[in-house]
């Protein structure tokens, strides 16, 4: 395989993560073409409330977001299939000229961008394949710009990552630009656990897909039957720790990275976290990063929030 700068970065990040404590396989390995399809299936599961709650809020508030931002460019980070983005696209129809979706999955991005371009022919759709933490760089498009980071994807970042990402984003935003964020809120533990461990096994298949992708791309020897699916609620950090646990002691080779990994029985392999938020603490995070939270809207059940923020002047 020809190693580009992007793959070199990913390989080094994976090497560090697999040698860390706990061992971790970065979540980017979830989102190959198959993983993206599985995730879309997850969003339609009855217990996975997040996209429906976010849709409820955006359906009610997108017109107000449009009035307040008058965006000419909509940049979406981690866009995926962009189902809820259409509320913003519809509301911004009078001012919007350009839609720039960022996503790590090239196939999902291609499919989504094509569908958006067909549905909104008056808008220039300019997809960018990349990792939103590294590749948003100097964001394209004329201002005012609205940056959307939906689906509570920000909950997949550790606190230090969130702080660095939000600070970098704040520096990229101009005075007339704005940020709209979807954030999942702390709630009953049983509901959180059900959202990440559905009875049909789709979420487990999605998480296990990271092992399949690593075996294929890294010449690794992860064996599915040697790991059990093991999502856990971490009450200290208030996040769902999504991963797998070794059913028996064994060794995994990751040949492309030159690693031999010992997995004692019971050791976990983390694949991602999904942090949940409280308003006061998250608004403080935004302010520390140089962002001013203007509005905080929740769904009727209080499960999810959409936040509109601007750079601090």
N, C-alpha and C positions, 0 to 999 in steps of 0.2 A: 504493500500500500504506500502510495506517495504521501509523505507527511508534510502537510502545510503548517503554517504558523498556528492556525486555529486548532488543528489536531494535536500539534505539539503541546499547546497550552492545556488542552483537555487531557492528554496523556499524563502530563506532569501533575495536574490537579488530581487526577485519579490515583496516581502513585502516592501522593501525599495522603489522600483520604483513606486509602486502603492500609496505610501504615500507621494511621492515627488510632487513638483509643477514644471511643469505640471505632472499630473498622467501619468505613463508610464507602459505598459506591455512589458517586455523585448522581443526583437526580436527572441530569441531562441524559443518562443512559436509558431512562424510561421512554424517551420521546423519539424513537424511530417511527417509521410509518405504521407499524403494527401497534406500538404503544400509543400513538396519537389516536388511532381508531378505538382502542380500548378505553382511553380517557373520555372520548366523546360518548361512549356507551355508559361510562360511570355517571356522567352528568345527567343522564336520563333515569337513573335509579331512584326509587322512592325515598330512600333514606339519605341520599346525597342532596341535601337541601340547598347548598350554596348557590348554584346558578339560578334557581327559581327565586330565592330571596333577593338576589342582586337584580334580577330582571324586574321584580316587583318595584324596587326602588327606582331603577332607571326609567321604567315606564312612567312613573309619576314625576320624576325630577329632571329628565333630559331637556325638556323645554326651558326650564329655569337655568340649567347649565349652559345651554345655548345662548340665552339672553345675557348671561353674565360674562361669557368668554368671547362670543362672536368669532370663534376660531375659523381661520382659513386653512389651517393644516391640523389634522388629527393624527398623532403618532401613537400607535398602540404597542406596548411592550409585552412580549409573551402572548401574542394574539391568538394562537391556536386556530380553532374554527370560527372564532369571533361571533358567537351567537348573540351576546348581549350588546356588542358594539353597534348593532343596527339601530338600537334606540337612539344612540348619539348621532349616527349618520343621518337618520330621519330628522332629528330635531335641528341639526346644523345645516339643513339643506339650503338655506338662504345665503350662507356665508362660506361654506366649506368648498375648497378647491382641490385638496390633496389629502389622501389617506395613506399613511406609511406604516404598515404592520411589520413588526419584528418578531421572528420566531426561530427557534433552533431546529425545528423539523421542516426540512425543505419541502417535502411532499405535502404536509399539512398546510404549509404557508402557500404553496402554489395553488392548491385546491381552494383554499379560503379566499385568496386574492382574486382568483378567477371568478368566484361566485359573487364577490363584492363588486368587481368591475362590471359584471353583467347586470347586476341589480341597480347600480348607481352609475350610469354611463356619463353623467356630467362631472364626475369626480375622477381625478387622476389617481390611480392606485399604483403605489411604488413599493413593492415588498422588499424586505431586507432579511436575508438569512444570517442569523447571528445570535449570540448569547447576550441577553439584555444587560447583564452586569458589565460586560466588557465592550460591547460593540455599538452602543448607541452614539458614542462620540459626540461630535458636533451635530446635533439633530437637524435633519433637513427641513426645508419648507419655510414659507413666508409666515410671519406672525400676523395676528396672534395665533399661537399654537396651543393646542390642548393635548397633553400627554395622558393617555389612559393606561392604567395598570390594574386590570380587573381580575375577578375570580379569586381574590385573596392570595394571588401568587406571591405577594410579598411575605406571606406567612411561611414560605419555603426557605427564607433566608434567616440565618442566625442573627442575633441582635447586632453584633459587630458588622456583619455584612449589610444589614438593613441600614445602619447608621452611615456606612461608607457609600452605599448606593444612593440613599436619599440626599446625602450631602453633595455627591457628584451631580445628581440630577438637578438639585437646586441651583448649582453653578451654571448649568446649561440653559436654564429657563430665563427668558427675558422678562422685562417688567410687565409686558402684556400677556405673557404666557400663563398657563394654569395646569394643574395636575388633578386628575380624578382617580381615586383609588377605591378598590373594593376590599373590605377587610371582614373576615369572619370573627365573630365575637365569642367570648367564653360563655359556655352554657352547660346544661346538664351533661354529665360525663357519659351516661348511657347513650344519649343521642350522638355525641361525638364519636364514640366507639362504633356505633352502628353505621355511621357515615363512611368509615374506613374499613369495615369488615362485613360487606354485604353477604347475604345468604347464598346468592347466586355465584359468588366467587369471582366476579369480574374484577374487583379491586385487587384481589390476590393475583389474578392473571396479569394485571397491569404491572404490579410490583415485580413479579417473577420475570416479566419481560426484560427487565434490566439485566438479569443474569444471562438471558439469551443474547442480548445485544453485546454484552461484554465478552461472552464466549466467541461470538462471531468477529468482533472488531479487534479484540485484544488477544485472541488466541488463548483464551482462558479455559479452565476446566471446572467451572461451577456446575455442580450436579443438583438438579432441582430436588430430587428425592432426599437429599441430605440436609435440606433446610425446610423448616416449617414457617409458615407465615405468622408474623407476630407483631401486630400493631399495638402500641401501648400509649395510654394517656400519662403524660408526665406532669403531675400537679405542681411541681416546683417551677418549672419553666413555662407551664401552661401551653404545651404543644403536644400534638399527637406524634409519637416517634414511630415512623412507619419503616418496618424492616422484616428481616428473616432471622430465625434462630437455628443454630446447628443442632441437628437431631443426633449426631454422633461425631466423634473426633475424626477429623480428616484434614488433608492438605489440598489447597487449591493452587494451581499454577496459573500465573498470568504472564505468559511467555513474552508478549510484546513489551511488557514493562520490566521484565527480568525479576519477577517477584515469586516467592513461594510463601503462601499464607497458611499458617497453622490455625485451625478452628477447633478448639476444645469443645466437647459436648456442652451445649447451652449457651455458647457465645453468640451474640447478635451481630448481624450485619445490617447497619442502618442504610436505607435507601433515600429517605427524605424526612424532613420534619414539616409539620403543618401547624404553625403557631396560631393561637387565638388571642384576641385583643380586648382590652378595656379602653374606654374612651379617654379618660384622663391621661393614662400612661402613653397611649399612642399619639395623642396630640402633643405631648411633651417631646416625644421622639421627633415629630415633624418640626417643631420649633427649634430643637437643638441642631437639626440638619439645615436650617435656614429656610424653612417653609412655614407659611402662616395658614392654619386651617380656617377656612372661611365658613364652611357648612359641614354638618354631620347629619346624615339622614339614615334612618333605619327602616326596615320593613315593619309591618304591623306586629309581628311576633317578637321583634327585637333580637333576631338571630344574627343579622348581618348589617353592615353599615357601608355606605358610600360617602367618601370624604372629598370635598373640593378644596384645594389649597393653592396658594400663590407664593412665589418667592418673596421672602422678607425684603423690604426696601431699606 
